[in-house]
Amino acid sequence: MPPRLAFVIGSGGVRSAAALGVAGALAEHGIRPDLIVGCSSGALMGAVLAQGVEPRAALQLATELWSAELTQKRRWRAWLELALPRLAGFGPDFAMRDARGIQRALERAFGTVRLEDLPTPMRVAATDAASGMPLTLISGPLVDALRASLAVPFLFPSVAVAGRRLVDGALSDPLPVAAAADAAVLLTLGLEGAMPRRVDRGSRLAAQATTTLINNLQEARLSAMRARGARIVELLLQLERRVGLWEPAALPEVFDAGWRAGERALPQLRALLQASTAAEARAA
């Protein structure tokens, strides 16, 4: 049976934790998604929800998973690999940061759970590193799927899944609405990247270019789904300040902003769910 309500959570670093607050606001009114679709950090937050963890407890788990110690542990050998690529063994799995801590944290949080066994069905967006094409993971170890969707090239190494080398889903589909095309109503949390205030170094110039590409790709995916007649409720996240991608201290305020966004979306969401139910009744 097709899902009635799909919650699609886009990439956005720490801001993806707003999904936990959204879920809390909806649950207070008896609304829970039948499907969760996530990309990158959105997949991580979605996995916490798909396991059935209550929103406040989910925030605590997210805090443990998104600590600076886990996401920012550097590989000092990476500098040698950059300086002397042939001698030091630079290759397609190059990474500036050590992903072993993330692997252990994910295993503690999710164990050996498989995607197809989650209490709420979930789909995870990733990118095939060789072809650059988007793909959706619907089965297999949850930890592997999350590692793949979070594998930002250059920062973290790619992840081998079913014989393919996978990287961050945001490269090809930062808000994977098409992966939930079979749902009657889509609730989307798209998190546009903030452009650098100043472009005074190479990293900020690169950030300007990648942010432009990802923001436009996200809007293109949404526009395509709207053109197909999809019923979409777009959540608007209102933060009082600029929140960095890797800022764990911002998790509580992002959670609260998500809760408020969920409450604001309730009237439109209820209306679309009712319209969907009425359309199904007429078609029966």
N, C-alpha and C positions, 0 to 999 in steps of 0.2 A: 504494500500500500504506500503510495507517495506520501512524503512528509507534509504535514499541514503548515508548520512553521519552521523555517530554517534560520538559524542565527549565523551570519557570515562575519567573521572577525578578521580584519585586515592586519597587515604588518604595521608596526609603529613603535617598537621598543617598549619602554615602560608604559606608554599610554595605552597599550593593548589591555592592560589590567582593568581599564574602564569596563570591559566586558563583564567582569565579575560583579561590579556594581549594577550594571544594566540587568543582569540575571536576577539579582536580589530584588530590584524594584518590580520586575515582572512577576516574580514568584509570589510577592506579597499580594498580588491581584489574581493569583491562580493561573498565570500564563507561563508555560515552560516550552522551550523549543523541542521539536521532534528530531531535529538534525542540527549538528554543529559542524561548520566548515571553518577551518582556520589556516592562516598563512604566517609563517615565521613566528614572531612572538605571539601573534594571534592564535596560532596553533597551540602554543604552550598554555595560554590561558584557557583556550577552548577545551583542552584535554582535562584540565582540572575540573571544569564544569561537567564535562561528559562523564566523568567518574562519579558524579552525583554528590560532590563535596558542596556543602552549603556555602553561600557567598562569603560570609565573614571568615569561616575557616579556610575558604579558598584564598582569601587575601593573605592569611598567614602563610599558607603553603607557597603562594607566589613570592612572598618576601624571602623565603628560604631558597627558592629556585633562582631568584634574580639578584643575588648578592654580588657586590663588587668583586669579592674574592673568586667567585666562579666565572663571571663574564669578562673579567679584565686581567686574568693571569697571563703574563707575557711569556713568549718563547724567545729567549735571548739568542738562540742559535739562528733565528729568522734573519737577523741582521747580517750574519755571515752568509747565509743563503742568498740574500739580496746582493751583497757585495761581490761574492765569488760563486755565481750560480752553478758553474760546471763542477768546480772542486767540492762545493758544499752540498751538492745534490738537490738543487732547486727543481721542483716538479709540480704537477697539477694539483697536488694536495698541500701545497705551501700554505702556511697559516702564521699570522703574527701572534696569535694567542693559543694557549694550551686548552684543548677541549676535554681533557681527561676529567677535570673536576665537574664539568657540566654532565658528562656521561654518568659519573657516579651519583650525582644529585638526581638526575632523571630516573636512574635505576632505583634509588631509595624511594622516590615519590610514586613511581608507576610499576615497578617490579617487572614482571614478565607479561603484563596485560597486553592483549592484542587489540588492534583497532576494531575488529569485528565483534569483540566481546564486551565493549564498553556499554554501560547501562543506557546511555544516549548515543545513538549512532553518530559517528564522526568521520569526516573526510579531511585529509591534510594536503595542502598544496605544496609542491616542490618543483624544482627545475632540473631537467636533464642537463648535466654540465657539458656533455659532448655535443648535443644538438641545440641546446638553448631552448628547447620546447617545454611548455608547462605540462605537468602531469599531476594527477590526483591519486593519492594513496588511500585505499579503502580497506586494506587488510594487511596483516603482518604485525610485527612487534611495534607497539606504540612508541617506545623509546627510539627506535631506529627512524621512524617517521618524523618525530619531533627534531631529532638531531639533524636530519636532512633539511627540513624546512627552515631551521635556524642557522644553517651553515653559510654565513655571509662570506662570499669569496674574499680572499686576502686576509680576512680576520680569522676565520675558522676553516678547518679542513673539510673537504667534501666527505660524503658518507655513502658507502656502498650498500645499495638495497636491490636485491634480486638481480645482481649482475650489472647494475647501472650505477654510475657515479652521480649522486644528486647533490644539489646545492640549494641555497635560499629560494623559497617560493616567490619572494618579492621581486626577483629579477624578471619573472615572466608573467606573474599574476598577483599583484599585491593585495587585491580584494577579489578573491575567487568566487564571484557570484555565479558564474556559469556552472560551477561544480554543484550548485544547489538548484539548478534549473527545473528539477522535477518537483520542487516544493510549491505549495499553493501561495504562500506569502514568504517574502524574504525580509528579514530584519538585518540591516547592514551597519557595521561599525568600520567606516573607512577613515583612515588617519593620515591625512596629507602631511608630508614632511615640510618642515619649516626651512626656508631658504636662509643661507648664512647671512648675517648682518653685514659682514665685511668679507671681502675676498682678498686676503693679504698673505696667503700661503697656499702651497700646492694642495694640501688636504681639503681646504675650503673650496678651492676651485673644483676639485673632483666632487665634493659634496653638492655643490651647486648644480653640476651636470646630472648626477645620479638622481637628485631630488626632483629635478625637472622631469626627467624621464619617467620616474615611478609615479609622480602625481598625475601626469598626463595619461599614463597607461591605466591607472586606476579609474579615472574619469571615463576613458574610452570603454572599459569593461562595463561600467554602470550604464553608459549610454546605449550600448549594444543590447543589454538586458531590457532596458526601458522600451527600446524599439520593438522588442519581441513581445511586449505587452505584459511583462512580469509585474506582479504586485510587490512593490518595494517600499519599505519604510527605512529611510536613511536617518541614522542617529547622528545628532550634532553634539559633539563634545565641547563644552565650554570650560576652559581652564583659565584661572586668573593670572597665570604667568607662563612663560616659556619653559617647557619641561624637556630635559635632555633625553636622548634615546636610552642612555645607560645610567639613569639616575634612580637607584633603588629607593632613596629617601622620599621620592615623590609618589610612591605606590598608594599610600592612604588617601591623598588628595585626588589622585586619578580615580581611585575607586569611588569616592564620593561624587565626583563629576559624572562618572558613568551612571550612578544611581539617579542623579537628577535628569540625565539625558533619557534614561528609561522611563521615568515618570512623565516627561514631556511628550514622549512618543506614544504613550498609552492610547489616547483617543484615536489617532490615525491607525494604530495597529489593530485595535478592536474593530474599527470600521472595516478594514480590509479582511480581517478574519471572518467577520459576519458576511461580507460580500462573497467571499470564497465559499462559505458554507451554503449560502443561498444558490450560488451558481451550480454547486454539486447537486443540490436537491432538484434543481430544474432539469439537470442532465440525467438524473436517475430515472 
